[in-house]
Amino acid sequence: MKNILLAISGLTPQIVTETLFALSVKKKIIIDEIFVITTSRGKTVIEGKDKVPQTPKVPLKKEIVNLCKELEIKTPKFIIKKNLIIAEEESQQLYDIKTDKENKLFPNKAAELIGKIAKDKNTTIHASLSGGRKSMSAHLALALSLFARTQDKLYHVITEEEFEFKNFYPKTRKEERALVIAEIPFVKLRSLNAPLLKTDLSYSQIVNKTQKRLKFLTENEKLIIYIAERKIKYGDKFIFLEPLEVALYLKFVERKISKQAGYKITEIHNDKQFAKEVSEFLTDNYNQHFDSNDKKHWHVKGIEDTLFRSKRSKINNELEMLFSDNETFNEFKIASKRAWGDTLYFINAPKDKLGINYE
């Protein structure tokens, strides 16, 4: 497992080496790579080129190397062009994070980086809240909450006031004892956001859609199929489907309620058992009878994929009229996950959001 240190830095890059020290010495975690998110001026400070007397004049990279030599541990990968992330959008580097506009741009960059790292299952993110403006820390924590996996960690590193910014890392036993690293518990919403994380949505858009999904999951509304009436109801709205459409949608609802993934196209296309179950349902509930001698009919040879896809399209078009927003519609439509020759069809909504009235 590759351990990634993710830090934010404003005008005090010492927090990066202090966190590296704390993780290495106090947590016994060997860091393989470091990413730092900063501003345009923060980059100048990290490179040791800032002209203000109070900022350090030694490059952060050099101090990382010095620390690792002293601790006799491997030096994490830290390449300025790759691992130093400047908060920017539309090619505009941010000088600082102060205004409302800048506070909207910074989390997009943080979310983009965290999302990219989290795509690699063989990594663990060790994120530090210390460093940078307070708004930067808040944005980092919130972005991590959206993308973090089970193994990812969040920390806060502090030291006593007399040692703050004195050195890049503890030089004495007293300084080492004063350096404290605390792991911070946080809510991980990755499983809730899984479909969104595969898109190119901005941080603000993901937050908005996450909020809508949380509202959907916590409200009491559920979609109910009334079989006898061929009616599907959600809230105070309802639609009517043709018998075959009811039968097909019901198959997916029952599949979801029984905690199964859905149906692969190979389980539908010309599958005689699937066709038999559908035709028997139509006979039992809608008194539809089929000629067993008609060998070309779908109830004998199976439902062809073209027929299924046509009915799926009609079902989804009707279902869309039940909902005021696409997010809720996407929960209940017959969705698909494409795979060559083996596409999976399913309903996203949790099983407790689905109901069946057989009367």
C-alpha positions, 0 to 999 in steps of 0.5 A: 500500500502506497502512503500519500501525505496530502498537505495544504500550505500558505506561508508556513511550509514547516507544517509539511515537514512537521506532519511528515515527522509526526507520521514517521516517528509517532505513527510509524508510517512511511510516506511514499509521496507528498502532495501540497496544495497551495497558492501562487505566493505559497509556491514562492514560499515553498521554493524559498524565494519569497521576499518577506523577511518572516518567511523561510528562505530554504526550499521545502524540498531540501528540508524534506531531504534533510529530515529523511536523512536524520531519521534514516528513512526513505525520502518521499517523492516530491517533484515541484512540477507534479506534487505542488498543486497551485489552486487555480481555475481557468489558468488563473493562479490564486495569489491568496484564498480570501474572497468568495470567488477564491474560496469556490475555486480552491475546493475544486482543486482539492477535490480534483486532486483527492479524487485522482489519488483515490482512484488508485486502490493501492494508496492511502491518503494521510491528509493534514488539516494544519497549514494554510488559511482556516477556509483552506483546511475546511475545504480540504476536510469537506472534499476528503469527506466526499472522496475518502475510502475506508483506509484514508485518514485525516490529521491535525498537527500542533505544537507548543507556541514557543516552537511554532515555525522555529524549525522545519521539524523538531531538533530536540527531545523537548520539541519532539514531545511538544509536537502532537498529531491527532487523528480526526474522525470524519464522515466518509460519503464515497459509497453514497457518491460513487456514481458522481465520482466518475464524472467531471463535476466540480466540487460545488456540483458534487456537494449539491448533488450529494445534498439532494441524494441525502434528502432523497434517502432520508425522506419517507417517499417510496415508489409503489407498483400497484399491479392490479391497476397497472399503476406506479405511484411516487408521492402524489403523482402516478402513471399507468404502464402497459401490461408488458411494461409493468411485468418488465419493470416489476422484474427489476423491482423484485430483483432489487428488493431481493438484493440482487444486482439486476439483469444482464442482457444475456439473462433477458435476450432470448432467455426462455425462462425469463420469457416464461416468467413474464408471460405467466405473470401477464396471464395470471394478472391481466388474463393475457393468453398466448398461443403455444404454437406460435414459435416466433412469439417472444413468449416461446423463443424469448424476449429479443434485446431489441424488444426489451430495449424498446420497452425499457425506453418507454418505461423510463420515459413514463417514469420521468414524469413522476419526478421533478428532478433528474437525480430522483428519476435516475434512482428509479429508472432502469439504468445500464452499465455497459459491457461488451455483450454483457450489459447490466440493467438495474435500478439504483434506488435502495430496496426500502424505497421500493414497494409492491402492492399485489392486490 
